[in-house]
Each structure stands twice: as C-alpha cells, then as structure tokens.
Amino acid sequence: MTTTKLYEIRDYSYEPGWVSYVSDDTASIIDCWTTSIPLDVKELEKYQEPATPPKQFTKRTEAKEYLDALKSARLQEWNKNGWYYKANGRQKPQWKIYPVAVQ
C-alpha cells in the first residue's frame, strides 16, 4: 500500500483552524476561507466532524501561494484589530503548511 503526501494549511495559535474550500474543483484563492474549532467546552461538546474539511494540496508550491495570500490578509487584519485580540487573550495567528500522509 502506498501513501500519498498531501499538504494542509493550519493554524494552532488560538483556536485550531484550517483553510477550507467551496468544492473539490476550486482552483482560485478567492474561493477559499478559514474555519476554526471553538475551544469553549460547551461548543466543543457539540463538535462532530468538520462541516468544511481542510483543503488538501498535492504540491507544496501550490499551498505556498494560498499561505502567502492568507498571511497577507491576516496580517492586515491583525494590524488593524490586534489590540482587540490581545485584550481577549488571543495570540497572533501562525498559519503554516503541514504535510499529511493519505493512504
């Protein structure tokens, strides 16, 4: 049995999050968004499976394009509203590319 190496973009700084997508044939960065899992105990009890699974990339270079666009948008958001996030105990997002092995 062979394993295929895929890549996902995730953030584990505050609430675990990942890049989601509209459909399997999504080829545009514009069609993607981020999803996160609430860490609140009551919300976590309701959590089953992700309604929007992580977008998986076959090439690291493709994931890097999405990561660059995401980091740019999140940095602008952090620079604008960072004071609010800090006041609520949030850390600056740390989006990274993680390899995932699929059989």
C-alpha positions as CSV (number, residue, x, y, z in Angstrom):
1,M,0.0,0.0,0.0
2,T,1.4,3.4,-1.0
3,T,0.9,6.6,0.8
4,T,0.4,9.9,-0.9
5,K,1.9,13.0,0.6
6,L,-0.6,15.9,0.7
7,Y,-0.4,19.3,2.4
8,E,-2.8,21.3,4.5
9,I,-2.6,24.9,5.8
10,R,-3.4,25.1,9.5
11,D,-3.2,27.5,12.5
12,Y,-2.8,26.2,16.1
13,S,-2.1,29.5,17.8
14,Y,-5.5,30.2,19.4
15,E,-8.4,28.0,18.1
16,P,-7.3,25.2,15.8
17,G,-8.1,26.3,12.2
18,W,-7.5,25.3,8.6
19,V,-8.1,26.5,5.1
20,S,-11.4,25.3,3.7
21,Y,-12.8,25.4,0.1
22,V,-16.1,25.7,-1.8
23,S,-15.7,22.5,-3.8
24,D,-13.1,19.9,-5.0
25,D,-12.7,21.8,-8.3
26,T,-11.9,25.1,-6.6
27,A,-8.8,26.5,-8.3
28,S,-9.0,30.1,-7.1
29,I,-7.6,31.5,-3.8
30,I,-10.7,33.7,-3.8
31,D,-13.0,30.7,-3.2
32,C,-11.2,29.6,0.0
33,W,-11.8,30.7,3.6
34,T,-10.7,29.6,7.0
35,T,-12.5,27.5,9.6
36,S,-11.8,27.1,13.2
37,I,-12.8,24.8,16.1
38,P,-14.1,26.5,19.2
39,L,-12.2,25.8,22.3
40,D,-15.1,26.6,24.6
41,V,-16.1,23.4,26.4
42,K,-19.8,23.7,25.7
43,E,-19.1,24.4,22.0
44,L,-16.6,21.5,21.8
45,E,-19.2,19.0,23.1
46,K,-21.4,19.9,20.0
47,Y,-18.5,19.4,17.7
48,Q,-18.7,16.3,15.5
49,E,-16.8,16.2,12.1
50,P,-15.8,19.4,10.3
51,A,-18.6,20.6,8.0
52,T,-15.9,22.1,5.8
53,P,-13.0,19.7,5.5
54,P,-9.5,21.1,5.1
55,K,-8.3,21.8,1.5
56,Q,-5.5,19.5,0.7
57,F,-2.8,20.4,-1.8
58,T,-0.8,17.9,-3.9
59,K,2.1,20.3,-4.2
60,R,3.8,22.4,-1.5
61,T,4.3,25.2,-4.0
62,E,0.5,25.4,-4.6
63,A,-0.1,25.5,-0.8
64,K,2.5,28.3,-0.5
65,E,0.5,30.5,-2.9
66,Y,-2.5,30.2,-0.6
67,L,-0.4,30.6,2.5
68,D,1.1,33.8,1.2
69,A,-2.4,35.3,0.4
70,L,-3.7,34.2,3.7
71,K,-0.8,35.6,5.7
72,S,-1.1,38.9,3.9
73,A,-4.9,39.2,4.7
74,R,-4.4,38.1,8.3
75,L,-1.5,40.5,8.9
76,Q,-3.6,43.4,7.7
77,E,-6.5,42.3,10.0
78,W,-4.0,41.9,12.9
79,N,-2.5,45.3,12.4
80,K,-6.0,46.9,12.3
81,N,-7.6,45.0,15.2
82,G,-4.7,43.5,17.1
83,W,-5.4,45.4,20.3
84,Y,-8.9,43.7,20.4
85,Y,-7.4,40.3,20.0
86,K,-4.7,40.9,22.6
87,A,-7.3,42.2,25.1
88,N,-9.2,38.9,24.7
89,G,-6.1,36.8,25.2
90,R,-5.6,35.7,21.6
91,Q,-2.2,35.2,20.0
92,K,-1.1,36.3,16.6
93,P,-2.1,33.6,14.0
94,Q,0.7,31.3,13.0
95,W,-0.5,29.8,9.7
96,K,1.8,27.1,8.4
97,I,1.9,24.3,5.8
98,Y,1.7,20.8,7.3
99,P,2.3,17.5,5.4
100,V,-0.4,14.9,5.6
101,A,0.0,11.3,4.7
102,V,-3.0,9.7,2.9
103,Q,-3.3,6.0,2.1
